[in-house]
Amino acid sequence: MKKFIVSAILVGIFLVLTTCASGGNSVVKTVPLDQAIQEAAKNIEENVPAGQKVALLNFSSPTEQFSEYVIDELSIQLANGKKVVVVDRRELDLIRQEERFQMSGEVSDESMQSIGKKLGAQVVVSGSLNSMGGAYRFRMRVLNVETAVVETGSTADLSVGETKIAFMLSGAKPAPIPKPAVAPRPAPAQTATPSPALVRVEGGTFQMGSNDGLDDESPVHTVTITGFYMGKYEVTQKEWTAIMGNNPSEFKGDNLPVENISWYDAIEYCNRLSEKEKLTPAYTINKSEKDWRNNNEWDDIKWTVLWNRNANGFRLPTEAEWEYAARGGNGSPGNYTYAGSNNVGDVAWYGDNSAGSTQEVGAKKPNGLGVYDMSGNVWEWCWDWYGDYTSGAQTDPIGASSGSFRVHRGGSWSIPARFARSALRRNGSPDARNFVLGFRIVRSAL
């Protein structure tokens, strides 16, 4: 009888511990990653009062790529729900730099409470992915900033064989996946540094932005663009190496887009290529004078870069030029969701089809102008400081007069298809380098 009582007590303790370990649920479901994120968003909306400010602080996992994906997706789910206010990622990125933590690292409750107060948030959200034998345990938790008490959370076991998870957690670079049949690219001229292929973009007027997307895509406004020439492809590693003499890319291959490129790197490349082609450089770069228009506290470079708009050399597109070209320029239907199609798989490499890396430029279908990869593959830097749109009609706008972040457009190989929309905007610190950041070049039609 005593043995029976002791055994019953031990079983009871085991069940209590199991329940606690699973966030209060005695049964943990096995679900796809995106479903786990959706359920986490639903849990937050059900347990956080309407109108409260939520900071999606960090997600601890083996790779930052996986962590960024979870936070990005959760942010979109909550923003679309419109019940809570999600802290602007720009604010959060500044705090991350100040506190020196990454999305993939562990952060203590005390640090989360402190950061939440700096951001003016009522609650902060953190999460983790941990290996549990043959599965992955996905957890999200919501911390009350005022009391430092965990108010709610969700837990799920993820499907071990899910391809998306394997790609984002893999440390190895996957073999290139088969490419669809495409017309062969013309052989470049036999020179040491072949000139880049450019497409003429005729001037015209279009409706820039979207009233159906994220808040910073609106209002839709009328923009008139002067004609210009745009790079047919994203700048490749072969082209970059020929001009700069190095290759910073994470994924190596001559015809892969160059990545790990900061805004400053792209500006320098444009000037050097202009000099090689005996053109007038578009930019005057003063590396000894800090740019007073740069309000980014964490950018230690801050070169003063001036754009000579009468120069015929290579440069970055403005944000308006980029979107105009992505939509197909003057005379295009202009209503495609992605650059050249409503079917993202036709024109873009993104998280679900990229095999976890960049892919060779020009392998997908071009848009109406014959320009490739404006949706997906790598994000593309633009000239502009990031700022809000205005509602009035504009001609050849060049963005805000100052700011903390530069615009990049187009989505990348690592994230969901919705980020590849032609109207979607994103931004980053000018000194940021990442294996999803590249660029393409343009020239003014003078």
For each residue, the residues with C-beta under 8 A, 3 or more apart:
1: 4 5
2: 5 6
3: 6 7
4: 1 7 8
5: 1 2 8 9
6: 2 3 9 10
7: 3 4 10 11
8: 4 5 11 12
9: 5 6 12 13
10: 6 7 13 14
11: 7 8 14 15
12: 8 9 15 16
13: 9 10 16 17
14: 10 11 17 18
15: 11 12 18 19 26
16: 12 13 19 20
17: 13 14 20 21
18: 14 15 21 22 26
19: 15 16 22 24 25 26
20: 16 17 24
21: 17 18
22: 18 19 25 26 27 28 155
23: 139 141 153 154 155
24: 19 20 153
25: 19 22 28 155
26: 15 18 19 22
27: 22
28: 22 25 137 155 156 157
29: 156 157
30: 135 156 157 158 159
31: 35 36 39 156 157 158 159
32: 35 36 158 159 162
33: 36 37 70 138 158 159 162 164 165
34: 37 38 73
35: 31 32 38 39 156
36: 31 32 33 39 40 138 154 156 158
37: 33 34 40 41 70 73 74 77
38: 34 35 41 42 77
39: 31 35 36 42 43 154 156
40: 36 37 43 44 74 127 140 154
41: 37 38 44 45 74 77 78 81
42: 38 39 45 46
43: 39 40 46 47 140 142 152 153 154
44: 40 41 47 48 54 78 84 125 140 142 152
45: 41 42 48 78 81 83 84
46: 42 43
47: 43 44 142 151 152
48: 44 45 52 54 83 84 122 123 142 151 152
49: 52 122
50: 83 84
51: 83 84 85
52: 48 49 84 85 121 122 123
53: 84 85 86 87 119 120 121 122 123
54: 44 48 78 84 85 86 87 121 122 123 124 125
55: 86 87 92 115 116 119 121 123 124 125
56: 71 74 75 78 86 87 92 124 125
57: 92 107 112 115 116 124 125 126
58: 67 71 101 102 103 104 105 107 126 127
59: 66 67 70 71 103 104 126 127 128 129
60: 67 104 105 106 107 126 127 128 129
61: 64 66 67 70 104 128 129 169
62: 66 104 129 169
63: 66 67 104 168 169 171
64: 61 67 68 102 103 104
65: 68 69 168 414
66: 59 61 62 63 69 70 104 129 165 168 169
67: 58 59 60 61 63 64 70 71 102 103 104
68: 64 65 71 72 103 414 415
69: 65 66 72 73 168 351 414 415 416
70: 33 37 59 61 66 67 73 74 127 129
71: 56 58 59 67 68 74 75 103
72: 68 69 75 76 415 416 419
73: 34 37 69 70 76 77 416
74: 37 40 41 56 70 71 77 78 125 140
75: 56 71 72 78 79 86 89
76: 72 73 79 80 418
77: 37 38 41 73 74 80 81
78: 41 44 45 54 56 74 75 81 83 84 86
79: 75 76 82 86 214 215
80: 76 77
81: 41 45 77 78 84
82: 79
83: 45 48 50 51 78
84: 44 45 48 50 51 52 53 54 78 81
85: 51 52 53 54
86: 53 54 55 56 75 78 79
87: 53 54 55 56 91 92 119 121
88: 91 92
89: 75 92 93
90: 93 94 386 404 405 427
91: 87 88 94 95 119
92: 55 56 57 87 88 89 95 96 119
93: 89 90 96 97 429
94: 90 91 97 98 297 298 404
95: 91 92 98 99 115 118 119
96: 92 93 99 100 101 102 103
97: 93 94 100 298 429
98: 94 95 297 298
99: 95 96 111 115
100: 96 97
101: 58 96 105 107 111
102: 58 64 67 96 105
103: 58 59 64 67 68 71 96
104: 58 59 60 61 62 63 64 66 67
105: 58 60 101 102
106: 60 128
107: 57 58 60 101 111 112 115 126
108: 111 112
109: 112 113 143 148 150
110: 113 114 148
111: 99 101 107 108 114 115
112: 57 107 108 109 115 116 124 126 143
113: 109 110 116 117 124 143 145 148
114: 110 111 117 118
115: 55 57 95 99 107 111 112 118 119 124
116: 55 57 112 113 119 121 122 123 124 143 145
117: 113 114 120 121 145
118: 95 114 115
119: 53 55 87 91 92 95 115 116
120: 53 117
121: 52 53 54 55 87 116 117 124 145
122: 48 49 52 53 54 116 144 145 146
123: 48 52 53 54 55 116 142 143 144 145 151
124: 54 55 56 57 112 113 115 116 121 142 143 145
125: 44 54 55 56 57 74 140 141 142 143
126: 57 58 59 60 107 112 140 141 143
127: 40 58 59 60 70 138 139 140 141
128: 59 60 61 106 137 138 139
129: 59 60 61 62 66 70 136 137 138 139 158
130: 136 137 139
131: 135 136 137
132: 135 136 137 157
133:
134: 160
135: 30 131 132 157 158 160
136: 129 130 131 132 157 158 160 165
137: 28 128 129 130 131 132 155 156 157 158
138: 33 36 127 128 129 155 156 157 158
139: 23 127 128 129 130 153 154 155
140: 40 43 44 74 125 126 127 153 154 155
141: 23 125 126 127 150 152 153
142: 43 44 47 48 123 124 125 150 151 152 153
143: 109 112 113 116 123 124 125 126 148 149 150 151
144: 122 123 147 148 149 150 151
145: 113 116 117 121 122 123 124 148
146: 122
147: 144
148: 109 110 113 143 144 145
149: 143 144
150: 109 141 142 143 144 153
151: 47 48 123 142 143 144
152: 43 44 47 48 141 142
153: 23 24 43 139 140 141 142 150
154: 23 36 39 40 43 139 140
155: 22 23 25 28 137 138 139 140
156: 28 29 30 31 35 36 39 137 138
157: 28 29 30 31 132 135 136 137 138
158: 30 31 32 33 36 129 135 136 137 138 162 165
159: 30 31 32 33 162 165
160: 134 135 136
161: 166
162: 32 33 158 159 165 166
163: 166 167
164: 33 167 168 351 352
165: 33 66 136 158 159 162 168 169
166: 161 162 163 169 170
167: 163 164 170 174 351 354 355 356
168: 63 65 66 69 164 165 356 414
169: 61 62 63 66 165 166
170: 166 167 174 356
171: 63
172:
173: 251 356 357
174: 167 170 177 355 356 357
175: 355
176: 179 355 357 359 360
177: 174 353 354 355 359
178:
179: 176 182 359 360 363
180: 363 364
181:
182: 179 362 363 364 365
183:
184:
185: 362
186:
187:
188: 191 194 195 197
189: 194 195
190:
191: 188 194 195
192: 242
193: 239 242 243 276
194: 188 189 191 239 242
195: 188 189 191 277
196: 231 232 233 235 239 273 314 441
197: 188 231 232 233
198: 229 230 231 232 443
199: 229 230 231 232 369 370 371
200: 227 229 445
201: 225 227 228 229 230 321 324 325 329 369
202: 227 329 330 331
203: 224 225 226 227 228 330
204: 224 225 324 329 330 331
205: 222 223 224 225 330
206: 222 223 225 323 324 327 330 334
207: 220 221 222 223 334
208: 220 221 222 223 320 323 324 389 423
209: 213 217 218 219 220 221 323 389 423
210: 213 217 218 220 421 423
211: 217 218 219 220
212:
213: 209 210 217 218 421 423 424
214: 79 217 424 425
215: 79 218
216: 388 389 425
217: 209 210 211 213 214 389 423 424 425
218: 209 210 211 213 215 389
219: 209 211 389 391
220: 207 208 209 210 211
221: 207 208 209 389 390 391 392 393 394
222: 205 206 207 208 393 394
223: 205 206 207 208 320 324 393 394 395 397
224: 203 204 205 393 394 395 396
225: 201 203 204 205 206 228 320 321 324 395 396
226: 203 395 396 444 445
227: 200 201 202 203 445
228: 201 203 225 317 321 442 443 444 445
229: 198 199 200 201 442 443 444 445
230: 198 199 201 317 321 325 369 371 440 441 442
231: 196 197 198 199 234 235 371 440 441 442
232: 196 197 198 199 362 366 370 371 372
233: 196 197 236 257 361 362 372 373 440
234: 231 257 258 361 372 373 377 378 380 438 439 440
235: 196 231 239 240 257 258 269 438 439 440 441
236: 233 239 240 254 255 256 257 258 361
237: 240 241 247 249 252 253 254 255 256 257 258
238: 241 242 254 255
239: 193 194 196 235 236 242 243 258
240: 235 236 237 243 244 247 258 261 269
241: 237 238 244 245 246 247
242: 192 193 194 238 239
243: 193 239 240 269 272 273 276
244: 240 241 268 269 272
245: 241
246: 241
247: 237 240 241 252 258
248: 258 259 260 261 265 433
249: 237 252 256 258 259 260 358 435
250: 259 260 435
251: 173 256 259 357 358 435
252: 237 247 249 256
253: 237 256 358 360
254: 236 237 238
255: 236 237 238 360 361 362
256: 236 237 249 251 252 253 358 359 360 361
257: 233 234 235 236 237 358 361 373 377 378 438
258: 234 235 236 237 239 240 247 248 249 261 438 439
259: 248 249 250 251 358 378 434 435 436 437 438
260: 248 249 250 433 434 435 437
261: 240 248 258 265 266 269 381 433 437 438 439
262: 265 266 301 430 431 432 433 437
263: 266 267 316 381 406 428 430 431 432
264: 267 268 301 303 305 430 431
265: 248 261 262 268 269 433
266: 261 262 263 269 270 316 381 439
267: 263 264 270 271 283 285 303 305 316
268: 244 264 265 271 272 285
269: 235 240 243 244 261 265 266 272 273 439 441
270: 266 267 273 274 281 282 283 313 314 315 316 441
271: 267 268 274 275 281 282 283 285 313 314
272: 243 244 268 269 275 276
273: 196 243 269 270 276 277 313 314 441
274: 270 271 277 279 280 281 282 311 313 314
275: 271 272 278 279 281 313
276: 193 243 272 273
277: 195 273 274 313 314
278: 275
279: 274 275 311 312 313 314 443
280: 274 308 311 312 313
281: 270 271 274 275 284 308 311 313
282: 270 271 274 307 308 311 313 314 315 444
283: 267 270 271 305 306 307 308 315
284: 281 305 306 308
285: 267 268 271 303 304 305
286: 289 303 304 305 306
287: 303
288:
289: 286 303 304
290: 294 302 304
291: 294 302 303 304 305
292: 304 402
293: 385 401 402 403
294: 290 291 299 302 402 403 404 430
295: 402 403 404
296: 299 302 403 404 405 429 430
297: 94 98 404
298: 94 97 98 429
299: 294 296 302 404 429 430 431
300: 431
301: 262 264 430 431
302: 290 291 294 296 299
303: 264 267 285 286 287 289 291
304: 285 286 289 290 291 292
305: 264 267 283 284 285 286 291
306: 283 284 286
307: 282 283 315 383 398
308: 280 281 282 283 284 311
309: 444
310: 446
311: 274 279 280 281 282 308 315 444
312: 279 280 443 444 446
313: 270 271 273 274 275 277 279 280 281 282 443
314: 196 270 271 273 274 277 279 282 441 442 443
315: 270 282 283 307 311 383 441 442 443 444
316: 263 266 267 270 381 382 383 439 441 442
317: 228 230 321 322 325 380 382 383 440 442
318: 321 322 382 383 384 396 397 398 399
319: 322 323 382 383 384 397 399 407 409 425
320: 208 223 225 323 324 394 396 397
321: 201 225 228 230 317 318 324 325 442
322: 317 318 319 325 326 374 380 382 409 410
323: 206 208 209 319 320 326 327 409 422 423
324: 201 204 206 208 223 225 320 321 327 329
325: 201 230 317 321 322 328 329 367 369 371 374
326: 322 323 339 367 371 374 375 409 410 422
327: 206 323 324 332 334 336 339 367 422
328: 325 331 332 333 334 336 339 340 367 368 369
329: 201 202 204 324 325 332 368 369
330: 202 203 204 205 206
331: 202 204 328
332: 327 328 329 367 368 369
333: 328 336 368
334: 206 207 327 328
335:
336: 327 328 333 339 340 341 342 367 422
337: 341 342 344 421 422
338: 341 342 343 344 346 347 348 375 417 420 421 422
339: 326 327 328 336 347 348 367 371 374 375 410 420 422
340: 328 336 346 347 365 366 367 368 374 375
341: 336 337 338 344 346 347 365 367
342: 336 337 338
343: 338 346 347
344: 337 338 341 347 348 350 375 376 417 420
345: 348 353
346: 338 340 341 343 364 365
347: 338 339 340 341 343 344 364 365 366 367 373 374 375 376
348: 338 339 344 345 364 373 375 376 377 411 417 420
349: 353 354 358 359 363 364 373 376 377 413
350: 344 353 354 375 376 411 412 413 415 416 417 419 420
351: 69 164 167 354 413 414 415 416 417
352: 164 416 417
353: 177 345 349 350
354: 167 177 349 350 351 357 358 359 376 377 413 414
355: 167 174 175 176 177 359
356: 167 168 170 173 174 413 414
357: 173 174 176 251 354 413
358: 249 251 253 256 257 259 349 354 377 378 413 435
359: 176 177 179 256 349 354 355 363 377 413
360: 176 179 253 255 256 363
361: 233 234 236 255 256 257 372 373 377
362: 182 185 232 233 255 366 372 373
363: 179 180 182 349 359 360
364: 180 182 346 347 348 349 372 373 376
365: 182 340 341 346 347 372
366: 232 340 347 362 369 370 371 372
367: 325 326 327 328 332 336 339 340 341 347 370 371 372 374
368: 328 329 332 333 340
369: 199 201 230 325 328 329 332 366
370: 199 232 366 367
371: 199 230 231 232 325 326 339 366 367 374
372: 232 233 234 361 362 364 365 366 367
373: 233 234 257 347 348 349 361 362 364 376 377 378 410
374: 322 325 326 339 340 347 367 371 380 409 410 422
375: 326 338 339 340 344 347 348 350 410 411 420 421 422
376: 344 347 348 349 350 354 364 373 410 411 412 413 420
377: 234 257 348 349 354 358 359 361 373 410 412 413 438
378: 234 257 259 358 373 410 412 413 436 437 438
379: 408 409 410 411 412 426 428 436 437 438
380: 234 317 322 374 408 409 410 438 439 440
381: 261 263 266 316 406 407 408 437 438 439
382: 316 317 318 319 322 399 406 407 408 409
383: 307 315 316 317 318 319 398 399 406 407
384: 318 319 387 398 399 400 406 407
385: 293 399 400 401 402 403 405 406 407
386: 90 399 400 403 404 405 406 407 425 427
387: 384 399 400 403
388: 216
389: 208 209 216 217 218 219 221
390: 221 394
391: 219 221
392: 221
393: 221 222 223 224
394: 221 222 223 224 320 390 397
395: 223 224 225 226
396: 224 225 226 318 320
397: 223 318 319 320 394
398: 307 318 383 384
399: 318 319 382 383 384 385 386 387 403 407
400: 384 385 386 387 403
401: 293 385
402: 292 293 294 295 385
403: 293 294 295 296 385 386 387 399 400 406
404: 90 94 294 295 296 297 299 386 429
405: 90 296 385 386 427 428 429 430
406: 263 381 382 383 384 385 386 403 427 428 429 430
407: 319 381 382 383 384 385 386 399 425 426 427
408: 379 380 381 382 426 427 428 437
409: 319 322 323 326 374 379 380 382 424 425 426
410: 322 326 339 373 374 375 376 377 378 379 380 420
411: 348 350 375 376 379 415 417 419 420 421 424
412: 350 376 377 378 379 415 419 436 437
413: 349 350 351 354 356 357 358 359 376 377 378 436
414: 65 68 69 168 351 354 356 436
415: 68 69 72 350 351 411 412 419 436
416: 69 72 73 350 351 352 419
417: 338 344 348 350 351 352 411 420
418: 76 421 424
419: 72 350 411 412 415 416 424 426
420: 338 339 344 348 350 375 376 410 411 417 424
421: 210 213 337 338 375 411 418 424
422: 323 326 327 336 337 338 339 374 375
423: 208 209 210 213 217 323
424: 213 214 217 409 411 418 419 420 421
425: 214 216 217 319 386 407 409
426: 379 407 408 409 419
427: 90 386 405 406 407 408
428: 263 379 405 406 408 432 434 437
429: 93 97 296 298 299 404 405 406 432
430: 262 263 264 294 296 299 301 405 406
431: 262 263 264 299 300 301
432: 262 263 428 429 437
433: 248 260 261 262 265 437
434: 259 260 428 437
435: 249 250 251 259 260 358
436: 259 378 379 412 413 414 415
437: 259 260 261 262 378 379 381 408 412 428 432 433 434
438: 234 235 257 258 259 261 377 378 379 380 381
439: 234 235 258 261 266 269 316 380 381
440: 230 231 233 234 235 317 380
441: 196 230 231 235 269 270 273 314 315 316
442: 228 229 230 231 314 315 316 317 321
443: 198 228 229 279 312 313 314 315
444: 226 228 229 282 309 311 312 315
445: 200 226 227 228 229
446: 310 312
